[in-house]
Amino acid sequence: MSKKFIIILCIVSIGGLLFGFDMAVIAGALPLVKQFFGLSPAQEGVFVSSALLGCIVGVFFTGPLTDKYGRKPAFITAALLFLFSAIGCGFSPSYSILIASRSIGGLGVGIASIVVPLYLAEISPSKFRGRSVTCYQLAITFGILFAYISNYLILEYTSTQQNELWRTMFLVGAIPALLLCIGVYFIPESPRWLSKNGRNTEVAAISATLGLSDIQEVSNVSSKGNLRDLFSPIYRKAFLLGLFLPLFSQLSGINAIVYYGPSILLESGISLNNSYHAQLFFGAANVLFTFFAIWKVDNWGRRPLYLLGTVGATLSLLVTGYLFNQGQVNNIALIIAILSFLFFFAFSIGPLKFVVAAEIFPNAIRARAMGISIMVMWISDAIVGQLTPILLASWGARYTFWLFAFFCAIAFLVVLGFLPETKGKPLEEIEKFWIEKHNKKSTNK
């Protein structure tokens, strides 16, 4: 990797860090906000869900606009939204302003969840494209851990009045947001978007700077720039993968593990003084495990990692459910089972949905198609988040985690049957793969 590329990678990955921070900072801020404004349960629910609604709205508009106007304007918009959100939340004089500010942050997260992995895939040389896109997931985990650490330090060492500490928690996010606002002005436009729009002089200059030598005949590849192409026999399997992989990432039960995990640690007798220590433990583990994906994604490939990860996640969840069913829960075994799930999730189900979604769609509609994929992720996240407490209350932890294991097993079968290996291949070659496979199938009929 060239120094120029590494600098761009670091700048762009701040978008992932802000994604993770924005979604995790609420864990520490929520109790304080609830006390400060005297929120009712309904108002608390609106506060929690406002960012998620913003995400869905952001995703809905980002795909078409990014395909039309480019990747860089979307980055600039997301950076400004993150900055406005952090400042707005930190200085909110009322509950309504706070909700509006959280929604603005959600818009930024929605935009970043599409444009960051998309951009990284399009500017990366094929031989380490998987590693580059996986850095986005790593940045998300760093953002989550950053939020947990900053929340903890603010609570422990800040002299601000206790009921005002939530403002500082949100304002911390303005620091990386400001860095992103400055940095995005120095990154180039995606050469593949430029190529699609016939700006070949700029493509040559940027490709030379980034060491890209594998941008191929985009204009000769069969895609008219219409979303209906995804429903054609050529791209149908790619479209199904783009829907199923983000869906199964949420149905794997990752949120239930993350939310339920701290209380398990606290009950296990491990010396973690409060829930913030527990969150730090799981946040650090998630960061550490994601490095395995970065290490192996361009070596082993997407398909082997996905297959290994879904099998491991399935077995880990089965064991977790079994341990919950015991009269006297073995807490150490339970912690090992949960950490095992986090390990398998962190190198497969978690990051690879972004890697694959950024690779498998045709260039002419990649942003819009990826927008649909990410929209599925956010909607399923909202649904699973609402249903998990109900399942735990009515079915119990045993059957809830076994249900998650069932979905991980289905994910294994989907990957086994549909996912081609894409490591080391130029994006245009992957696009041509679907066409050639369809033509071969049609010829054999």
HUBEL-V707626 format. One record per residue. PSI is psi in whole degrees, 0 to 359 (NA if undefined). OMEGA is omega as a letter, one per 40 degrees, with the letter a starting at -180 (999 if undefined). BURIAL is # if it has 24 or more other C-alpha atoms within 12 Angstrom, else .. Layout:
# HUBEL-V707626
psi=PSI omega=OMEGA burial=BURIAL
psi=PSI omega=OMEGA burial=BURIAL
This chain:
# HUBEL-V707626
psi=134 omega=i burial=.
psi=160 omega=i burial=.
psi=322 omega=i burial=.
psi=316 omega=a burial=.
psi=318 omega=a burial=#
psi=320 omega=i burial=.
psi=315 omega=i burial=.
psi=318 omega=i burial=#
psi=317 omega=i burial=#
psi=318 omega=i burial=#
psi=310 omega=a burial=#
psi=323 omega=a burial=#
psi=342 omega=i burial=#
psi=329 omega=i burial=#
psi=322 omega=i burial=#
psi=320 omega=i burial=#
psi=317 omega=i burial=#
psi=325 omega=i burial=#
psi=305 omega=a burial=#
psi=317 omega=a burial=#
psi=313 omega=a burial=#
psi=324 omega=a burial=#
psi=336 omega=a burial=#
psi=335 omega=a burial=#
psi=334 omega=a burial=#
psi=337 omega=a burial=#
psi=320 omega=i burial=#
psi=331 omega=a burial=#
psi=330 omega=a burial=#
psi=309 omega=a burial=#
psi=323 omega=a burial=#
psi=320 omega=i burial=#
psi=317 omega=i burial=#
psi=318 omega=i burial=#
psi=319 omega=a burial=.
psi=314 omega=a burial=#
psi=356 omega=a burial=#
psi=50 omega=a burial=.
psi=141 omega=i burial=.
psi=166 omega=i burial=.
psi=322 omega=i burial=.
psi=317 omega=i burial=.
psi=324 omega=i burial=.
psi=318 omega=i burial=#
psi=320 omega=i burial=.
psi=319 omega=i burial=#
psi=316 omega=a burial=#
psi=318 omega=a burial=#
psi=348 omega=a burial=#
psi=320 omega=i burial=#
psi=321 omega=a burial=#
psi=320 omega=i burial=#
psi=321 omega=i burial=#
psi=321 omega=i burial=#
psi=312 omega=a burial=#
psi=317 omega=i burial=#
psi=316 omega=i burial=#
psi=316 omega=i burial=#
psi=321 omega=a burial=#
psi=320 omega=a burial=#
psi=337 omega=a burial=#
psi=316 omega=a burial=#
psi=302 omega=a burial=#
psi=317 omega=a burial=#
psi=324 omega=i burial=#
psi=322 omega=i burial=#
psi=328 omega=a burial=#
psi=314 omega=a burial=.
psi=350 omega=i burial=.
psi=168 omega=a burial=#
psi=323 omega=a burial=#
psi=316 omega=i burial=#
psi=326 omega=i burial=#
psi=321 omega=i burial=#
psi=313 omega=a burial=#
psi=317 omega=i burial=#
psi=313 omega=a burial=#
psi=317 omega=a burial=#
psi=315 omega=i burial=#
psi=321 omega=i burial=#
psi=318 omega=i burial=#
psi=317 omega=a burial=#
psi=313 omega=i burial=#
psi=322 omega=a burial=#
psi=313 omega=a burial=#
psi=315 omega=i burial=#
psi=318 omega=i burial=#
psi=317 omega=i burial=#
psi=318 omega=a burial=#
psi=330 omega=a burial=#
psi=18 omega=a burial=.
psi=123 omega=i burial=#
psi=346 omega=a burial=.
psi=165 omega=i burial=.
psi=319 omega=a burial=#
psi=321 omega=i burial=.
psi=322 omega=i burial=.
psi=317 omega=i burial=#
psi=317 omega=i burial=#
psi=319 omega=a burial=#
psi=320 omega=i burial=#
psi=323 omega=i burial=#
psi=322 omega=i burial=#
psi=318 omega=i burial=#
psi=322 omega=i burial=#
psi=321 omega=i burial=#
psi=317 omega=i burial=#
psi=318 omega=i burial=#
psi=317 omega=i burial=#
psi=316 omega=i burial=#
psi=314 omega=a burial=#
psi=324 omega=a burial=#
psi=340 omega=i burial=#
psi=307 omega=a burial=#
psi=329 omega=a burial=#
psi=302 omega=i burial=#
psi=326 omega=i burial=#
psi=310 omega=a burial=#
psi=315 omega=a burial=#
psi=321 omega=i burial=#
psi=324 omega=a burial=#
psi=338 omega=a burial=#
psi=355 omega=a burial=#
psi=137 omega=i burial=#
psi=144 omega=a burial=#
psi=326 omega=a burial=#
psi=338 omega=i burial=#
psi=32 omega=i burial=#
psi=319 omega=i burial=#
psi=319 omega=i burial=#
psi=319 omega=a burial=#
psi=313 omega=a burial=#
psi=326 omega=i burial=#
psi=335 omega=i burial=#
psi=334 omega=i burial=#
psi=313 omega=i burial=#
psi=321 omega=i burial=#
psi=319 omega=i burial=#
psi=323 omega=i burial=#
psi=314 omega=i burial=#
psi=323 omega=i burial=#
psi=320 omega=i burial=#
psi=319 omega=i burial=#
psi=312 omega=i burial=#
psi=321 omega=i burial=#
psi=317 omega=i burial=#
psi=316 omega=a burial=#
psi=316 omega=a burial=#
psi=314 omega=a burial=#
psi=320 omega=i burial=#
psi=315 omega=a burial=#
psi=313 omega=a burial=#
psi=321 omega=i burial=.
psi=317 omega=i burial=#
psi=325 omega=a burial=#
psi=325 omega=a burial=.
psi=0 omega=i burial=.
psi=138 omega=a burial=.
psi=359 omega=i burial=.
psi=152 omega=i burial=.
psi=139 omega=a burial=.
psi=318 omega=a burial=.
psi=357 omega=i burial=.
psi=2 omega=a burial=#
psi=333 omega=a burial=#
psi=330 omega=i burial=#
psi=316 omega=i burial=#
psi=322 omega=i burial=#
psi=316 omega=i burial=#
psi=321 omega=a burial=#
psi=334 omega=i burial=#
psi=326 omega=a burial=#
psi=342 omega=i burial=#
psi=336 omega=a burial=#
psi=302 omega=i burial=#
psi=330 omega=i burial=#
psi=320 omega=i burial=#
psi=320 omega=i burial=#
psi=320 omega=i burial=#
psi=319 omega=i burial=#
psi=320 omega=i burial=#
psi=315 omega=a burial=.
psi=323 omega=a burial=#
psi=340 omega=i burial=#
psi=346 omega=a burial=.
psi=359 omega=i burial=.
psi=150 omega=i burial=#
psi=163 omega=i burial=#
psi=155 omega=i burial=#
psi=125 omega=i burial=#
psi=333 omega=i burial=#
psi=328 omega=i burial=#
psi=319 omega=i burial=#
psi=319 omega=i burial=#
psi=319 omega=i burial=#
psi=330 omega=a burial=#
psi=14 omega=i burial=.
psi=17 omega=a burial=.
psi=65 omega=a burial=.
psi=331 omega=i burial=.
psi=315 omega=i burial=.
psi=324 omega=i burial=.
psi=314 omega=a burial=#
psi=318 omega=a burial=.
psi=314 omega=a burial=.
psi=319 omega=a burial=#
psi=320 omega=i burial=#
psi=321 omega=a burial=.
psi=320 omega=a burial=#
psi=355 omega=a burial=#
psi=29 omega=i burial=#
psi=119 omega=i burial=#
psi=10 omega=a burial=.
psi=18 omega=i burial=#
psi=117 omega=a burial=#
psi=193 omega=a burial=#
psi=75 omega=a burial=.
psi=318 omega=a burial=#
psi=342 omega=a burial=#
psi=357 omega=a burial=.
psi=142 omega=a burial=#
psi=89 omega=i burial=#
psi=128 omega=a burial=#
psi=6 omega=a burial=.
psi=23 omega=a burial=#
psi=134 omega=a burial=.
psi=340 omega=i burial=#
psi=339 omega=i burial=.
psi=328 omega=a burial=#
psi=335 omega=a burial=#
psi=357 omega=i burial=.
psi=159 omega=i burial=.
psi=333 omega=a burial=.
psi=310 omega=a burial=#
psi=12 omega=a burial=#
psi=317 omega=a burial=#
psi=321 omega=i burial=#
psi=318 omega=a burial=#
psi=317 omega=i burial=#
psi=319 omega=i burial=#
psi=318 omega=i burial=#
psi=336 omega=i burial=#
psi=315 omega=a burial=#
psi=321 omega=a burial=#
psi=313 omega=i burial=#
psi=328 omega=i burial=#
psi=312 omega=a burial=#
psi=336 omega=i burial=#
psi=327 omega=i burial=#
psi=323 omega=i burial=#
psi=352 omega=i burial=#
psi=343 omega=i burial=#
psi=19 omega=a burial=#
psi=320 omega=a burial=#
psi=322 omega=i burial=#
psi=320 omega=i burial=#
psi=313 omega=a burial=#
psi=316 omega=a burial=#
psi=323 omega=a burial=#
psi=337 omega=a burial=#
psi=312 omega=a burial=#
psi=319 omega=a burial=#
psi=327 omega=i burial=#
psi=316 omega=i burial=#
psi=318 omega=a burial=#
psi=325 omega=a burial=.
psi=348 omega=a burial=.
psi=346 omega=a burial=.
psi=358 omega=i burial=.
psi=144 omega=a burial=.
psi=74 omega=i burial=.
psi=114 omega=a burial=.
psi=329 omega=a burial=.
psi=181 omega=a burial=.
psi=333 omega=i burial=#
psi=321 omega=i burial=#
psi=319 omega=i burial=#
psi=318 omega=i burial=#
psi=321 omega=i burial=#
psi=320 omega=a burial=#
psi=309 omega=a burial=#
psi=324 omega=i burial=#
psi=317 omega=i burial=#
psi=320 omega=i burial=#
psi=319 omega=a burial=#
psi=318 omega=i burial=#
psi=311 omega=a burial=#
psi=315 omega=a burial=#
psi=330 omega=a burial=#
psi=334 omega=i burial=#
psi=332 omega=i burial=#
psi=321 omega=i burial=#
psi=316 omega=i burial=#
psi=323 omega=a burial=#
psi=319 omega=a burial=.
psi=348 omega=a burial=#
psi=326 omega=i burial=#
psi=1 omega=i burial=#
psi=300 omega=i burial=.
psi=324 omega=a burial=#
psi=167 omega=a burial=#
psi=314 omega=a burial=#
psi=310 omega=i burial=#
psi=319 omega=i burial=#
psi=318 omega=i burial=#
psi=314 omega=a burial=#
psi=314 omega=i burial=#
psi=317 omega=a burial=#
psi=319 omega=a burial=#
psi=324 omega=i burial=#
psi=313 omega=a burial=#
psi=319 omega=i burial=#
psi=320 omega=i burial=#
psi=310 omega=a burial=#
psi=320 omega=a burial=#
psi=319 omega=i burial=#
psi=325 omega=i burial=#
psi=316 omega=i burial=#
psi=319 omega=i burial=#
psi=313 omega=i burial=#
psi=320 omega=i burial=#
psi=316 omega=a burial=#
psi=326 omega=i burial=#
psi=337 omega=a burial=#
psi=350 omega=a burial=.
psi=148 omega=a burial=.
psi=314 omega=i burial=.
psi=106 omega=a burial=.
psi=129 omega=i burial=.
psi=101 omega=a burial=.
psi=322 omega=i burial=#
psi=315 omega=i burial=.
psi=323 omega=a burial=.
psi=318 omega=i burial=#
psi=318 omega=i burial=#
psi=318 omega=i burial=#
psi=318 omega=i burial=#
psi=315 omega=i burial=#
psi=326 omega=i burial=#
psi=316 omega=i burial=#
psi=314 omega=i burial=#
psi=322 omega=i burial=#
psi=309 omega=a burial=#
psi=322 omega=i burial=#
psi=318 omega=a burial=#
psi=338 omega=i burial=#
psi=5 omega=a burial=#
psi=280 omega=a burial=#
psi=322 omega=a burial=#
psi=295 omega=a burial=#
psi=329 omega=a burial=#
psi=341 omega=i burial=#
psi=325 omega=i burial=#
psi=318 omega=a burial=#
psi=309 omega=a burial=#
psi=316 omega=a burial=#
psi=328 omega=i burial=#
psi=349 omega=a burial=#
psi=326 omega=a burial=#
psi=349 omega=a burial=#
psi=152 omega=i burial=#
psi=147 omega=a burial=#
psi=322 omega=a burial=#
psi=334 omega=a burial=#
psi=23 omega=a burial=#
psi=316 omega=a burial=#
psi=317 omega=i burial=#
psi=319 omega=i burial=#
psi=319 omega=i burial=#
psi=329 omega=i burial=#
psi=320 omega=i burial=#
psi=317 omega=i burial=#
psi=313 omega=a burial=#
psi=328 omega=i burial=#
psi=318 omega=i burial=#
psi=319 omega=i burial=#
psi=314 omega=a burial=#
psi=320 omega=i burial=#
psi=315 omega=i burial=#
psi=327 omega=i burial=#
psi=316 omega=i burial=#
psi=317 omega=a burial=#
psi=312 omega=a burial=.
psi=322 omega=i burial=#
psi=325 omega=i burial=#
psi=323 omega=a burial=.
psi=332 omega=a burial=.
psi=311 omega=i burial=#
psi=325 omega=i burial=.
psi=316 omega=i burial=.
psi=317 omega=i burial=.
psi=323 omega=a burial=#
psi=322 omega=a burial=.
psi=320 omega=a burial=.
psi=333 omega=a burial=.
psi=163 omega=a burial=.
psi=325 omega=a burial=#
psi=302 omega=a burial=#
psi=333 omega=i burial=#
psi=312 omega=i burial=#
psi=331 omega=i burial=#
psi=327 omega=i burial=#
psi=317 omega=i burial=#
psi=321 omega=i burial=#
psi=321 omega=i burial=#
psi=317 omega=a burial=#
psi=326 omega=i burial=#
psi=322 omega=i burial=#
psi=320 omega=i burial=#
psi=322 omega=i burial=#
psi=319 omega=i burial=#
psi=315 omega=a burial=#
psi=322 omega=i burial=#
psi=314 omega=i burial=#
psi=317 omega=a burial=#
psi=322 omega=a burial=.
psi=335 omega=a burial=.
psi=330 omega=a burial=#
psi=116 omega=i burial=#
psi=159 omega=i burial=#
psi=130 omega=a burial=#
psi=2 omega=a burial=#
psi=139 omega=i burial=#
psi=2 omega=a burial=#
psi=136 omega=i burial=#
psi=150 omega=a burial=#
psi=323 omega=i burial=#
psi=327 omega=i burial=#
psi=323 omega=i burial=#
psi=319 omega=i burial=#
psi=317 omega=i burial=#
psi=332 omega=i burial=#
psi=315 omega=a burial=#
psi=322 omega=a burial=#
psi=313 omega=a burial=#
psi=323 omega=i burial=.
psi=319 omega=i burial=.
psi=316 omega=a burial=.
psi=321 omega=i burial=.
psi=319 omega=i burial=.
psi=319 omega=i burial=.
psi=322 omega=i burial=.
psi=324 omega=a burial=.
psi=348 omega=a burial=.
psi=NA omega=999 burial=.
